[in-house]
Amino acid sequence: MRSSIESLTEPFIRYLRTAGYAVRTIDHFRLMLRMLSRFAQEQGAQTVREITRRMLGEYQSRLLTEPGARGKPLTADSQAHHIGRLKIFFRYLVRQGLLLVDPACDLETPHVPRRPPTNVLDLAGVEKLLRAPDVRTVLGVRDRAMLELLYSSGLRVSELAGLDVYDIDLAVEELRVRRGKGGKSRLVPVGKIACQWVGRYLREVRPQLARRRPHEVALFVSGRGRRLVRQNLARIVSAYGRAAGLRLRVTPHGLRHAFATHMLRGKASLRHLQEMLGHVKLTTTQIYTQVDITDLKNVHRRCHPRGRH
């Protein structure tokens, strides 16, 4: 069997889909494989068995100057993600019996310090955003329910898009994320106000939107009754941010940041927040503790008699 990177790409992509990787992440894997394939051919490696540790070391060095999708060198963050995906690919080849030794096992993933989110919406900003939809209209009620749910539960936009009607239980005020990051599922609490808006949407609005597609199971659907995908949701949220007159560019991930920051300020524990956000590592959740110290520094500079220049 010829085991070139090209011939192994589609089986690997099928594996990623089965493992629950997001569509956007899979697209990044494809880009990584194309870049790796081009490099391997330049080195005269026709099959994955001919790719050595030395070659991959040279490949990693090239990433420092290799132009990315926008024609500019990859950022340190992009390099780290790229090497991480490369290591996943070679571990897959070893598990499939296509390689006896993993040539990528010694590659060091560049360390990129996690930066706390900046310009997080405050409570007043969130209130303006949530009140932006015109709830006298069908789509306004739908969008209010989506915004309330994003802020109430800290969902990723892909998780919101993946919700089905039976994933949310309004009676017990919780929802199940079945397709979280890395294919992991989790239970997430839903606040009372979000439950009220989602309940109104399900009773009054969704039956109208989905009447042409009675078998559609997606929780949030378009005017034609089809599942709203990640790009649709991102555009909707950003449009309401502009409609609300907010200075910040509002995104679904920005609402996730606001959820996490406001929960911590309300004295939620990091462990509980980690579970709600679906973070694998507690260190990922800890970036939000840095937001508060940033705010404290700003207050100190503004209020302390020797904090100002």
Secondary structure, DSSP 8 states (H G I E B T S, - for coil): ----HHHHHHHHHHHHHHTT--HHHHHHHHHHHHHHHHHHHHTT--SGGG--HHHHHHHHHHTTT-B-TTSSB--HHHHHHHHHHHHHHHHHHHHTTS-SS-TTTT------------S---HHHHHHHHT-S-TTSHHHHHHHHHHHHHHHHT--HHHHHH-BGGGEETTTTEEEESS-GGG--EEEE--HHHHHHHHHIIIIIHHHHTTT-TT--BSSB-TTS-B--HHHHHHHHHHHHHHTT-SS---HHHHHHHHHHHHHHTT--HHHHHHHHT-SSHHHHTHHHHHHHHHHHHHHHHHSTTT--
